[in-house]
Amino acid sequence: MLDGFEILTTSGVVLWSKSYAPLSSSLINGFIKDVFIEEKIIPSSAAADDTTASQHPSYKKEKYTLRWASAKDLGLIFVAVYQSLLHLSWVDKLLDNIRLLFVDLYGDQVKKPHSTVVECSFDDYFDQQVKELEQSADASQRAPQIVRNHQGPTTTLDLNTAEPLPPIPGVLSGRRSPTSAAPSTDATPTSTPDTSRPNTPLNGHLLSAKPGRGGTSRRARKAASGKPSAVEGFKEKSVGKAKGKQLRRWDADGMADEDRDVPLDYSATSDTDSRPVSSAGVEPVDMAASGTRTSKGQYILKDLDDEVHSILQNANQKKEESESSKPTGVVGSSLGAISGLFRNVIGGKALTKQDLEKPMKGMEDLLLRKNVAREAAVRLCEGVERELIGKKTGSFESIDTLLRASLSTSLTKLLTPTTSLSLLTSITTTNTTHHRPYTISIVGVNGVGKSTSLSKLAFFLLQNNLSLLIAACDTFRSGAVEQLRVHARNLKDLSAREHLAKIELYEKGYGKDAAHIARDAVAYAKDNNFDVVLIDTAGRRHNDARLMSSLEKFADLARPDKILMVGEALVGTDSVMQARAFNTAFGAKRGLDGFIISKCDTVGEMVGVLVSMVHATGIPVVFLGVGQHYGDLRTVNVGNVVGLLMS
């Protein structure tokens, strides 16, 4: 972990600093004296300009190591201090990013003559970068490594901890412990530290399989326990009346016991479900990391990450453009290759369709590599082509700049919604004007994260003090009701901590008509003065006509105010068919109202699914899922999405 970070001028004026531990002023003073005054440590020739921090040599004094970067044109020095015993591989990246951010945000103030004070609130930007880089470093360090033991089989070890790993549910050791019936604390979730919220398993939570029962067969174990074999059991059962299929129950050793006639439907409320949930078992959520609260008390999702990434991306883009303009540069891929096709077009020439034929092909390939469906990519290229045909290039205007501007305009027009997406305003209007709860239904194909996205949306609405009723209308998938019950318990506990509105789960078990459950849930919410009803539905394939046909009945009975479809960022070109199928499944008078794109944190800059789904339906993207925590929900920054597609 860092001990301190300072931004100062070459004349010694500290513009901004942050300390995590007490540091002596002699560290920075000695650094300035040895490096910049007496030049005892001379950087390499490549580091004379504003390049990466890795080009600069480290400065070590006492027990500390100082890494640094500079903005030569502004006379700024960025210094990171940490203990020499630590190996922080991400410090150079932090220095480069902070240099780009600070120069972009406050460069104009620094350029003013005789400026010694810079008015800035840089803490949030700095904290965001530290958390993000620490998280990526922790994720790479926590990856399990395969270690071969010469005296035994290959095992998977976690190098971050020397403690024994916890057991896997369902994969137990071959011997029963005398205290196996005693309650264990291993099931209690570990609270995530404030410094980072990794999506990978925490230390001590990596799983490793344990040896089985020594190769003993299942038949031998049943014989030893006194149970009849399969042949004897068949003879005994054949004498009496034939029975139906017996329910299977798994014992503590992971063995199936088919002799107990116990139902496996645990969706019915039991006495144990009514017990209070310990607040220590729910992971706390950093509210400031996911949103901000306005003066009117509304909780608005935060897009600071998008702002930071946009600034860094623009800086890198300018750097790439400056490098590509050098006569000795090599034309790169993507848009660099596209602009290279224009090198024979002189300035002031009116562009024709023949001039644009090859560049449009290169642009289409670029969009396809960004996971955009071919149909949408062709439509975008046609729009850019229509805009550029007949346009004259300026005498000193870069063709690359002209092409980027045209593509950016087409993407912005496609992704910008034509109606207001203010969900809070719609909820307030419905509650006050119509005196009924606002109903939101979540639909989508199997496995895209509908229940998880619903819980994130519920957490966002709870922050705005809106009372919620979650309707468990997935009566088909095993464990769907139990999953929502866990989410409802966690959200209820988080709401109690912050003294927010109430939240409740409405469930009727499995095997019942989902449309009638949704209708009854809305009526229950109206009678009990709930503000919002969130309806979870079963996942279904978009090409299964029988399953899709039930959505029209669902829309008629539940009458949701908004129907949001969850699509995953990994789906690829099939997103067009999915979006169109769900948009037409609710009848002629009803369709989708918006998309929630999940798993956006797994695709990097390949965010083409947003373009594909909006192109297919004309329906906007409302939210993006960026992680596995309740606060990992973001609104769409069109400019940032366009920047990722053009990178």
C-alpha positions in Angstrom: 0.0 0.0 0.0 1.1 3.6 -0.7 2.5 5.7 2.2 2.0 9.0 0.3 1.5 10.8 -3.0 2.5 14.4 -3.8 2.0 16.6 -6.9 4.4 19.5 -6.8 6.1 22.0 -9.1 9.7 22.1 -10.0 10.1 25.2 -7.9 9.0 23.2 -4.8 5.3 24.3 -4.4 3.1 21.4 -3.3 -0.2 21.6 -5.3 -1.9 18.4 -3.9 -0.9 15.6 -1.6 -2.3 12.6 0.2 -0.7 10.6 3.1 -1.6 7.2 4.4 1.1 7.2 7.0 3.2 9.8 8.8 6.1 10.8 6.5 9.1 13.0 7.2 9.5 16.0 5.0 13.1 15.1 4.4 12.1 12.3 2.0 10.7 14.7 -0.6 13.3 17.4 0.1 16.1 14.8 -0.3 14.5 13.6 -3.5 14.3 17.0 -5.0 17.8 17.8 -4.0 19.4 14.6 -5.2 17.5 14.2 -8.5 16.7 17.8 -9.7 19.3 20.0 -8.0 22.5 18.0 -7.7 21.4 15.4 -10.4 22.9 12.5 -8.5 20.3 10.3 -10.2 20.1 11.1 -13.9 17.1 9.7 -15.9 17.6 8.1 -19.2 17.4 10.0 -22.4 14.0 8.5 -23.2 12.6 9.8 -19.9 13.5 13.4 -20.7 10.1 13.9 -22.3 6.7 13.1 -20.7 6.9 9.3 -21.1 5.9 6.5 -18.8 7.1 6.5 -15.2 8.9 3.2 -15.8 11.6 5.1 -17.7 12.6 6.9 -14.5 15.0 5.3 -12.0 13.8 4.7 -8.5 14.9 6.9 -5.6 15.5 5.0 -2.3 16.1 6.7 1.0 15.9 5.1 4.4 13.2 2.4 4.2 11.2 4.0 1.4 11.2 3.9 -2.3 10.1 6.9 -4.4 8.7 6.5 -7.9 8.1 9.6 -10.0 6.8 11.0 -13.2 6.8 14.5 -14.7 4.9 16.9 -16.9 7.8 18.8 -18.4 5.7 21.5 -20.3 3.9 22.4 -17.0 6.8 22.0 -14.7 5.0 19.3 -12.5 6.4 16.4 -10.6 4.3 13.4 -9.4 5.9 11.4 -6.6 4.6 8.1 -5.1 6.1 6.9 -1.8 6.0 3.4 -0.4 8.0 1.1 1.7 10.9 -0.7 0.0 9.8 -4.1 1.4 6.7 -4.0 -0.7 6.5 -4.8 -4.4 3.8 -2.6 -5.9 3.8 -3.4 -9.6 1.0 -0.9 -10.3 2.7 2.3 -9.0 4.1 3.2 -12.5 0.7 2.8 -14.0 -0.8 4.9 -11.2 1.7 7.7 -11.8 1.0 7.8 -15.6 -2.7 7.9 -15.1 -2.6 10.5 -12.4 -0.4 12.7 -14.5 -2.8 12.5 -17.4 -5.8 13.2 -15.2 -4.3 16.1 -13.4 -3.0 17.8 -16.5 -6.4 17.3 -18.2 -8.4 18.6 -15.3 -6.2 21.4 -13.9 -3.7 22.1 -16.6 -5.3 25.5 -17.5 -4.9 26.7 -13.9 -1.3 25.6 -13.8 -0.5 27.5 -17.0 -1.6 30.8 -15.5 1.4 33.1 -14.7 2.5 33.2 -11.1 0.0 30.5 -10.0 0.9 29.0 -6.7 -2.5 27.6 -5.7 -4.7 25.2 -7.7 -8.3 24.9 -6.7 -9.1 21.2 -7.1 -10.9 18.4 -5.5 -8.7 15.6 -6.8 -9.3 13.1 -4.0 -12.1 11.2 -5.7 -10.2 10.8 -8.9 -7.1 9.6 -7.1 -9.0 7.1 -4.9 -10.8 5.7 -7.9 -7.5 4.9 -9.6 -5.9 3.4 -6.5 -8.9 1.1 -6.0 -9.0 0.0 -9.6 -5.3 -0.7 -9.8 -5.2 -2.5 -6.5 -8.1 -4.6 -7.5 -6.5 -5.7 -10.7 -3.3 -6.4 -8.9 -5.1 -8.5 -6.2 -7.0 -10.4 -8.9 -3.7 -11.4 -10.6 -2.0 -12.4 -7.3 -4.9 -14.4 -6.1 -5.0 -16.7 -9.1 -4.3 -20.2 -7.9 -1.1 -21.9 -9.1 -0.6 -25.5 -9.9 2.1 -27.1 -7.7 3.3 -30.6 -8.3 4.2 -32.8 -5.3 6.8 -35.5 -6.2 5.3 -37.7 -3.5 1.6 -37.3 -4.4 -0.9 -36.1 -7.0 -1.1 -32.5 -8.4 -2.8 -30.1 -6.0 -4.0 -26.5 -6.3 -2.6 -24.2 -3.7 -3.3 -20.5 -2.8 0.0 -18.7 -2.4 -1.6 -15.8 -0.6 -2.4 -17.7 2.6 -0.8 -20.4 4.7 -4.0 -21.3 6.4 -5.9 -24.5 5.4 -8.5 -24.0 2.8 -12.2 -24.2 3.7 -14.2 -27.3 2.6 -16.4 -27.2 -0.5 -20.1 -27.7 0.0 -21.0 -31.1 -1.4 -17.4 -32.3 -1.6 -16.6 -33.5 1.9 -13.8 -35.5 3.4 -14.0 -39.2 3.5 -14.2 -39.4 7.2 -16.8 -38.0 9.5 -15.5 -35.7 12.2 -17.0 -36.3 15.7 -18.0 -32.6 15.7 -19.5 -32.6 12.2 -22.9 -31.8 13.6 -21.7 -28.7 15.3 -22.4 -25.4 13.7 -19.6 -24.0 11.6 -18.5 -20.5 11.1 -17.1 -21.2 7.6 -20.4 -20.3 6.0 -20.3 -16.7 7.2 -19.4 -14.4 4.3 -16.2 -12.4 4.8 -16.7 -8.6 4.7 -14.9 -6.9 1.8 -12.2 -4.4 2.9 -12.9 -0.7 2.1 -9.8 -0.4 -0.1 -11.1 -2.6 -2.9 -14.0 -4.8 -3.9 -12.5 -7.6 -6.0 -14.7 -9.8 -8.2 -12.4 -12.8 -7.7 -12.7 -15.0 -4.6 -11.1 -13.5 -1.4 -8.1 -14.9 0.4 -8.9 -18.2 1.9 -12.0 -18.7 -0.3 -10.3 -20.6 -3.1 -11.6 -24.1 -3.3 -9.6 -27.4 -3.6 -11.1 -30.9 -3.9 -10.4 -33.3 -1.1 -9.7 -37.0 -1.5 -12.7 -39.3 -1.6 -13.4 -42.5 0.3 -10.3 -44.4 -0.8 -11.8 -46.0 -3.9 -14.5 -48.0 -2.1 -17.4 -48.6 -4.4 -20.9 -47.4 -3.7 -22.3 -51.0 -3.6 -19.6 -52.0 -1.0 -20.5 -49.0 1.2 -24.2 -49.9 1.0 -23.5 -53.5 1.9 -21.4 -52.4 4.9 -24.2 -50.1 6.1 -26.7 -53.0 6.0 -28.8 -51.6 3.1 -30.0 -54.0 0.4 -28.2 -54.1 -2.9 -29.8 -53.1 -6.1 -30.7 -56.7 -7.1 -32.2 -57.5 -3.7 -34.1 -54.3 -3.7 -35.5 -55.0 -7.1 -36.7 -58.4 -5.9 -38.4 -57.0 -2.9 -40.1 -54.2 -4.8 -41.2 -56.5 -7.6 -43.4 -58.4 -5.2 -45.4 -55.5 -4.0 -47.1 -52.7 -5.8 -45.0 -50.7 -8.3 -44.0 -47.3 -6.9 -43.2 -44.0 -8.7 -39.8 -42.5 -8.8 -38.3 -42.0 -5.4 -37.0 -38.6 -4.4 -33.3 -38.4 -3.9 -31.6 -36.9 -0.9 -27.9 -36.3 -0.4 -26.4 -37.0 3.0 -23.5 -35.3 4.7 -20.9 -37.6 2.9 -22.1 -36.6 -0.5 -23.9 -39.9 -1.1 -27.4 -40.2 -2.4 -30.0 -41.7 -0.1 -33.1 -42.7 -2.1 -34.9 -44.4 0.8 -36.3 -41.2 2.4 -39.5 -39.8 1.0 -38.8 -36.1 1.7 -39.8 -33.4 -0.7 -37.0 -31.2 -2.1 -39.1 -28.0 -2.5 -37.7 -25.7 0.1 -39.5 -22.6 -1.2 -42.3 -23.0 1.4 -41.7 -20.8 4.4 -40.4 -22.6 7.4 -39.7 -21.7 11.0 -36.0 -21.2 10.3 -36.7 -18.6 7.6 -38.4 -16.2 10.1 -35.3 -15.9 12.3 -33.5 -12.6 12.1 -30.4 -12.4 9.9 -27.2 -11.3 11.6 -26.0 -8.0 10.2 -22.4 -9.2 10.3 -23.2 -11.8 7.6 -24.0 -9.2 4.8 -21.2 -7.5 3.1 -21.3 -3.7 3.5 -21.6 -1.6 0.4 -19.6 1.6 -0.2 -22.3 4.1 -1.1 -19.9 6.8 -2.3 -18.3 4.4 -4.8 -21.6 3.7 -6.7 -23.5 7.0 -6.5 -24.1 10.4 -5.0 -27.1 12.0 -3.2 -28.5 15.3 -4.5 -29.7 18.2 -2.5 -33.3 16.9 -2.9 -32.3 13.6 -1.4 -32.3 11.5 -4.6 -29.6 8.9 -5.0 -28.1 9.1 -8.5 -25.8 6.5 -9.9 -22.3 7.7 -10.2 -20.3 7.7 -13.5 -16.9 8.8 -12.1 -15.3 5.7 -13.5 -16.5 6.5 -17.0 -15.2 10.1 -16.6 -11.8 8.9 -15.5 -11.6 6.3 -18.3 -12.7 8.8 -20.9 -10.0 11.3 -19.8 -7.3 8.6 -20.0 -8.5 7.3 -23.3 -8.6 10.8 -24.8 -5.0 11.3 -23.7 -3.9 8.0 -25.1 -5.7 8.8 -28.3 -3.9 12.1 -28.7 -0.6 10.4 -28.1 -1.4 7.8 -30.8 -2.4 10.5 -33.2 0.8 12.4 -32.6 2.9 9.3 -33.1 1.0 8.3 -36.3 1.7 11.8 -37.7 5.5 11.2 -37.6 6.9 10.4 -41.0 8.7 7.3 -39.7 5.6 5.8 -38.1 4.0 2.6 -39.1 0.3 2.6 -40.0 -1.4 0.5 -37.3 -4.6 -1.5 -37.3 -8.2 -0.5 -36.9 -8.8 3.2 -37.7 -5.1 3.8 -38.3 -5.3 1.3 -41.2 -8.5 3.0 -42.4 -6.9 6.4 -42.5 -3.9 4.9 -44.3 -6.2 4.2 -47.2 -6.7 7.9 -47.7 -3.1 8.8 -48.2 -3.6 9.2 -51.9 -6.4 11.7 -51.5 -5.1 15.2 -51.7 -6.6 18.1 -49.7 -9.6 19.9 -51.1 -10.8 17.0 -53.2 -14.5 16.0 -53.1 -14.8 12.4 -51.8 -16.5 9.9 -54.1 -18.0 6.5 -53.4 -15.0 4.9 -55.1 -12.7 6.7 -52.7 -14.7 5.4 -49.7 -15.1 1.8 -50.8 -12.0 0.4 -49.1 -12.2 2.6 -46.0 -15.8 1.5 -45.4 -14.7 -2.1 -45.6 -12.0 -1.4 -43.0 -14.5 0.4 -40.7 -17.0 -2.5 -41.0 -14.2 -5.0 -39.9 -13.4 -2.7 -37.0 -17.0 -2.7 -35.7 -17.2 -6.5 -36.1 -14.1 -6.9 -34.0 -15.8 -4.8 -31.3 -18.6 -7.4 -31.1 -21.1 -5.4 -33.2 -23.6 -7.5 -35.2 -23.0 -7.4 -39.0 -26.4 -5.9 -39.7 -25.7 -3.0 -37.3 -22.2 -2.5 -38.6 -23.4 -2.2 -42.2 -26.0 0.3 -41.2 -23.4 2.5 -39.4 -21.0 2.3 -42.4 -23.8 3.4 -44.8 -24.6 6.4 -42.6 -20.9 7.4 -42.5 -20.6 6.9 -46.3 -23.6 9.1 -47.0 -22.2 11.8 -44.8 -18.7 11.8 -46.4 -19.7 11.5 -50.1 -19.2 14.9 -51.8 -17.5 16.4 -48.7 -14.3 18.2 -49.4 -11.2 17.6 -47.3 -9.5 20.7 -45.8 -6.0 21.6 -46.9 -4.5 20.6 -43.6 -7.3 18.4 -42.3 -6.4 14.9 -41.3 -8.5 12.2 -43.0 -8.3 10.2 -39.8 -9.9 13.1 -37.9 -12.7 13.4 -40.5 -13.4 9.7 -40.4 -13.5 9.5 -36.6 -15.8 12.5 -36.4 -18.3 11.0 -38.9 -18.3 7.6 -37.2 -18.6 9.2 -33.8 -21.7 11.2 -35.0 -23.4 8.1 -36.3 -22.7 6.1 -33.1 -23.9 9.0 -30.9 -27.2 9.3 -32.9 -27.8 5.6 -32.6 -27.1 5.3 -28.9 -28.7 8.5 -27.6 -32.2 7.9 -26.3 -35.0 10.0 -27.7 -37.1 9.9 -24.5 -36.3 10.6 -20.8 -34.8 7.7 -18.9 -35.4 9.2 -15.5 -36.8 6.1 -13.7 -37.2 8.0 -10.4 -39.4 10.7 -12.0 -41.7 8.0 -13.5 -42.0 6.2 -10.2 -42.9 9.4 -8.3 -45.4 10.5 -10.9 -47.2 7.1 -10.8 -47.3 7.0 -6.9 -48.6 10.5 -6.5 -51.0 10.8 -9.5 -52.4 7.3 -9.9 -52.0 6.2 -6.2 -50.6 2.7 -7.1 -47.2 1.0 -7.1 -44.9 1.3 -10.1 -44.3 -2.1 -11.6 -41.1 -3.2 -13.3 -40.7 -6.6 -14.9 -37.3 -8.2 -15.7 -37.1 -10.6 -18.7 -34.4 -12.3 -20.7 -32.8 -15.5 -21.8 -31.4 -18.1 -19.5 -28.2 -17.3 -17.5 -27.8 -13.6 -18.3 -28.2 -12.4 -14.7 -31.8 -11.4 -14.4 -32.1 -12.0 -10.6 -28.7 -10.4 -9.9 -29.6 -7.3 -12.0 -33.0 -7.1 -10.2 -31.2 -7.1 -6.8 -28.9 -4.3 -8.0 -31.9 -2.3 -9.2 -33.6 -2.9 -5.9 -30.6 -1.6 -4.0 -30.6 1.6 -6.1 -34.3 2.2 -5.5 -33.9 1.5 -1.7 -31.3 4.3 -1.6 -34.0 6.6 -2.8 -36.2 5.5 0.1 -38.7 3.7 -2.1 -40.4 0.7 -0.5 -40.1 -2.5 -2.6 -42.0 -5.7 -3.2 -40.0 -8.4 -5.1 -42.3 -10.9 -6.8 -40.7 -14.4 -7.3 -42.4 -15.3 -10.6 -39.7 -17.8 -11.8 -41.7 -20.9 -10.8 -39.7 -23.2 -13.1 -35.9 -23.0 -12.3 -34.8 -24.9 -9.2 -33.4 -22.5 -6.6 -34.9 -19.4 -8.2 -37.1 -18.6 -5.2 -34.3 -19.4 -2.7 -32.0 -17.1 -4.6 -34.4 -14.2 -4.4 -35.0 -15.0 -0.7 -31.3 -14.5 0.0 -31.2 -11.3 -1.9 -34.3 -10.0 -0.1 -32.7 -10.9 3.3 -29.4 -9.1 2.4 -31.2 -6.0 1.1 -33.5 -5.9 4.1 -30.4 -6.0 6.4 -28.7 -3.2 4.4 -31.8 -1.2 4.4 -32.1 -1.5 8.2 -28.5 -0.3 8.6 -29.2 2.9 6.6 -32.7 3.3 8.0 -34.2 3.1 4.5 -37.6 1.9 3.2 -39.0 -1.6 3.6 -38.5 -4.5 1.3 -40.4 -7.7 1.1 -40.5 -10.9 -1.0 -43.8 -12.2 -2.4 -43.5 -15.9 -3.2 -45.9 -18.8 -3.9 -43.4 -21.6 -4.5 -42.9 -23.6 -7.7 -45.2 -25.1 -10.4 -47.8 -22.3 -10.4 -48.8 -19.8 -13.1 -46.3 -16.9 -13.1 -48.8 -14.5 -14.6 -51.3 -15.0 -11.8 -48.6 -14.6 -9.2 -47.5 -11.4 -10.7 -51.1 -10.1 -10.7 -51.6 -11.0 -7.1 -48.3 -9.4 -6.1 -49.3 -6.1 -7.7 -52.6 -6.2 -5.8 -50.8 -7.1 -2.6 -48.4 -4.2 -3.1 -51.3 -1.7 -3.6 -53.0 -2.9 -0.5 -49.9 -2.6 1.6 -48.7 0.8 0.2 -45.5 -0.4 -1.6 -43.9 2.1 -4.0 -42.4 -0.3 -6.5 -43.0 -3.9 -7.5 -40.0 -5.7 -9.1 -41.1 -8.9 -10.9 -38.6 -11.6 -11.6 -39.4 -14.0 -14.5 -38.1 -17.3 -15.7 -35.4 -17.4 -18.4 -36.5 -18.6 -21.8 -34.9 -19.2 -25.2 -35.9 -16.5 -27.7 -36.4 -19.1 -30.4 -38.8 -21.3 -28.3 -42.3 -20.2 -29.4 -44.1 -22.1 -26.6 -42.2 -20.4 -23.8 -42.3 -17.0 -25.5 -46.0 -17.1 -26.0 -46.7 -17.0 -22.3 -45.2 -13.5 -22.1 -48.3 -11.9 -23.7 -50.5 -13.4 -21.0 -48.0 -12.2 -18.4 -48.2 -8.6 -19.7 -52.0 -8.6 -19.8 -52.4 -9.7 -16.2 -49.4 -8.0 -14.5 -49.6 -4.8 -16.6 -46.0 -3.7 -15.9 -45.2 0.0 -16.3 -41.7 -0.9 -17.5 -40.4 -4.1 -19.1 -36.6 -4.3 -19.0 -34.7 -7.0 -20.8 -31.4 -8.2 -19.4 -28.8 -9.0 -22.1 -25.2 -10.0 -21.4 -22.3 -8.2 -23.0 -20.8 -11.6 -24.0 -23.7 -12.7 -26.2 -22.3 -11.5 -29.6 -24.3 -11.2 -32.8 -27.2 -13.3 -31.5 -28.2 -10.2 -29.5 -30.2 -8.8 -32.5 -32.5 -11.9 -32.6 -32.9 -11.9 -28.9 -33.9 -8.3 -28.7 -36.4 -8.5 -31.6 -38.0 -11.7 -30.3 -38.6 -10.3 -26.8 -39.8 -6.9 -28.1 -42.5 -8.6 -30.1 -43.5 -11.3 -27.6 -45.8 -9.1 -25.4 -48.4 -8.5 -28.1 -49.1 -5.8 -30.7 -49.7 -3.0 -28.1 -46.7 -3.8 -25.7 -43.0 -4.0 -26.1 -39.8 -3.6 -24.2 -39.0 -0.3 -22.5 -35.2 -0.6 -22.0 -32.2 -2.9 -21.7 -29.9 -3.8 -18.8 -26.6 -5.0 -20.2 -24.9 -7.3 -17.7 -21.3 -8.5 -17.3 -19.9 -5.4 -18.9 -16.8 -5.7 -16.7 -15.8 -8.8 -18.6 -15.5 -7.6 -22.2 -13.2 -4.5 -21.9 -13.7 -2.4 -25.0 -15.8 -4.9 -26.9 -19.1 -3.2 -26.0 -20.7 -3.7 -29.5 -23.7 -5.5 -28.0 -25.1 -2.1 -26.9 -25.0 -1.0 -30.6 -26.5 -4.3 -31.8 -29.5 -4.3 -29.4 -30.3 -0.6 -29.8 -30.1 -0.9 -33.6 -32.4 -3.9 -33.7 -35.2 -2.3 -31.7 -34.6 1.4 -31.3 -35.0 0.9 -27.5 -32.3 2.5 -25.3 -29.9 0.9 -22.8 -30.9 2.1 -19.3 -28.3 0.4 -17.0 -25.0 -1.4 -17.2 -24.0 -4.2 -14.8 -20.3 -3.8 -14.0 -19.7 -6.3 -11.2 -21.1 -8.8 -8.7 -22.0 -6.4 -5.8 -25.3 -4.6 -5.2 -23.7 -1.3 -5.9 -22.2 -2.4 -9.3 -24.9 -0.7 -11.5 -24.1 2.2 -13.7 -26.0 4.5 -16.2 -24.8 4.7 -19.8 -22.3 7.3 -20.8 -22.7 7.5 -24.5 -19.5 9.4 -25.0 -17.5 6.7 -23.2 -19.2 3.9 -25.1 -18.4 5.6 -28.4 -14.8 6.1 -27.3 -14.4 2.4 -26.5 -15.9 1.4 -29.9 -13.4 3.7 -31.7 -10.3 2.8 -29.7 
